[in-house]
Amino acid sequence: MSVDIVVKETKPKMEAVIEDFKRRLTNIRTGRATVGLLDAVMVDYYGVPTPLSQMASVNVPEPQTLTVQPWDASQISPIEKAINQSNLGFSPSNDGKVIRLSIPPLNEERRRQLAKQVGEIAEEHKVAIRNVRHSSNDSLKKMLKDKAISEDDERYGLDEVQKSTNVFTAKIDELAKTKEQEIMSV
């Protein structure tokens, strides 16, 4: 294994952390309705926990409203029950065909809690980035110890891994800051 391989393998691992971070951010609500708010809802479909997205289409007809239209109309009650049990703070109402969810505006205290939650998730993902860096650095140090690379190659590799770490950490900070601004804006 060479230095270039270690450096090349580091980036996709860090990109995977960023993708996970983006996915987690979509589940945090802002003052607006988004389809991602219901991603975590699991519906009891004939005894099998099934993601809501596999049972219905979710739309945002207005900034403060979500609609859920089940593909199988007989599943409207289990879907409504699952939304109630998800503790998202929505009270669903249905007309027999479509479930409507009114997204209540966030109060100042709730906005701060959500912004803090974004910060905590960002920190978790920065730790994950640092763990990837640590793993890559260990590989480089082991290669030096086994005399597979020179000290200069090791230093180059450590520098490249650190550059990637800095880039991806900055990306997490940027995404977190944007999400916090979305949450805090009224």
C-alpha positions in Angstrom: 0.0 0.0 0.0 1.3 3.5 -0.8 0.8 6.9 0.6 -1.4 7.9 -2.4 -3.8 5.0 -1.7 -4.2 6.0 2.0 -4.9 9.6 1.0 -7.3 8.5 -1.8 -9.2 6.2 0.6 -9.5 8.9 3.2 -11.6 11.3 1.1 -14.6 8.9 0.4 -14.8 8.0 4.0 -15.0 11.7 5.0 -17.5 12.3 2.2 -19.7 9.5 3.7 -19.6 11.4 7.0 -20.7 14.6 5.3 -23.6 12.7 3.5 -24.7 11.3 6.8 -24.6 14.8 8.4 -26.7 16.2 5.5 -29.2 13.4 6.0 -29.5 14.0 9.7 -30.0 17.7 9.1 -33.0 17.1 6.9 -34.8 15.5 9.8 -34.4 18.6 12.0 -37.3 20.9 11.4 -37.1 24.5 10.7 -40.1 26.8 10.6 -41.0 25.5 7.2 -42.6 22.2 6.1 -40.2 19.8 4.3 -40.7 16.3 3.0 -37.7 15.1 5.1 -39.5 15.8 8.3 -41.4 12.5 8.0 -38.4 10.4 6.9 -38.1 8.8 10.4 -41.8 7.8 10.6 -42.3 4.0 10.6 -45.7 2.6 9.9 -47.0 -0.8 11.1 -47.8 -2.4 7.7 -49.4 -5.7 8.5 -47.0 -6.3 11.4 -43.9 -5.0 9.5 -42.4 -1.6 10.4 -42.3 0.2 7.0 -40.9 3.7 6.2 -43.7 6.1 5.5 -42.0 7.1 2.2 -42.6 3.5 0.9 -46.3 3.7 1.6 -47.4 7.2 0.6 -46.4 10.3 -1.3 -45.5 13.3 0.9 -46.0 16.8 -0.6 -45.6 20.4 0.6 -48.5 22.3 -0.9 -47.9 25.4 1.3 -44.9 26.5 3.5 -46.6 25.5 6.7 -48.5 22.3 5.4 -47.6 18.8 4.5 -49.9 16.3 2.8 -49.5 12.6 3.0 -51.4 10.6 0.4 -51.3 6.8 1.0 -51.1 4.6 -2.1 -53.3 2.1 -0.3 -56.3 4.0 1.1 -56.9 1.3 3.7 -53.6 2.3 5.4 -54.7 5.9 6.2 -55.4 5.0 9.9 -52.1 3.2 10.6 -50.2 6.1 8.9 -52.0 8.6 11.0 -51.3 6.6 14.1 -47.6 6.3 13.2 -47.4 10.1 12.7 -49.0 10.7 16.1 -46.6 8.2 17.8 -43.5 9.8 16.2 -43.6 12.7 18.7 -42.9 15.3 15.9 -45.5 17.7 17.4 -47.9 17.5 14.4 -51.6 16.8 14.7 -52.8 15.0 11.6 -56.2 15.4 10.1 -57.6 13.3 7.3 -60.4 13.5 4.8 -60.4 9.7 4.0 -57.9 10.1 1.2 -55.2 12.6 2.3 -53.7 13.3 5.7 -52.9 17.0 6.3 -50.3 18.1 8.7 -50.1 21.7 9.8 -46.6 22.7 10.9 -46.9 25.0 13.9 -44.5 27.9 14.0 -41.5 27.4 16.3 -41.2 29.5 19.4 -37.9 31.1 20.4 -37.0 28.5 23.0 -37.7 25.6 20.6 -35.6 27.3 17.9 -32.6 27.5 20.4 -33.0 23.9 21.3 -33.0 22.9 17.6 -30.0 25.1 16.9 -28.2 23.4 19.9 -29.1 20.0 18.5 -27.6 21.0 15.1 -24.4 21.9 17.0 -24.3 18.6 18.8 -24.9 16.6 15.6 -22.2 18.7 13.9 -19.7 17.9 16.7 -20.5 14.1 16.4 -19.7 14.3 12.7 -16.5 16.3 13.3 -15.4 13.5 15.7 -16.2 11.0 13.0 -14.0 13.0 10.5 -11.2 13.0 13.1 -11.6 9.3 13.6 -11.1 8.8 9.8 -8.0 11.0 10.0 -6.7 9.0 13.0 -7.2 5.7 11.1 -5.4 7.1 8.0 -2.5 8.5 10.1 -2.1 5.1 11.9 -1.9 3.4 8.5 0.8 5.9 7.4 2.8 5.4 10.7 2.6 1.6 10.4 3.9 1.8 6.8 6.8 3.9 8.0 7.5 1.5 10.9 7.5 -1.4 8.4 9.8 0.6 6.2 7.4 0.6 3.3 7.6 4.4 3.0 10.2 7.0 3.8 9.8 9.7 6.5 9.2 12.3 3.8 6.5 10.2 2.3 4.9 9.8 5.7 5.0 13.6 6.3 3.5 14.2 2.9 0.7 11.7 3.6 0.0 13.2 7.1 -0.2 16.7 5.5 -2.6 15.6 2.8 -4.8 13.8 5.3 -4.8 16.9 7.5 -5.7 19.1 4.5 -8.7 16.8 3.8 -9.7 16.9 7.5 -9.6 20.7 7.4 -11.7 20.8 4.3 -14.4 18.4 5.5 -14.5 19.9 9.0 -15.1 23.4 7.4 -17.8 21.9 5.3 -19.6 20.6 8.4 -19.3 24.0 10.1 -20.7 25.7 7.0 -23.7 23.2 6.7 -24.4 23.6 10.5 -24.3 27.4 10.3 -26.7 27.4 7.3 -29.1 25.1 9.1 -28.9 27.2 12.3 -29.7 30.3 10.3 -32.7 28.5 8.8 -34.0 27.5 12.2 -33.4 30.9 13.8 -35.1 32.9 11.0 -38.7 33.7 11.7 
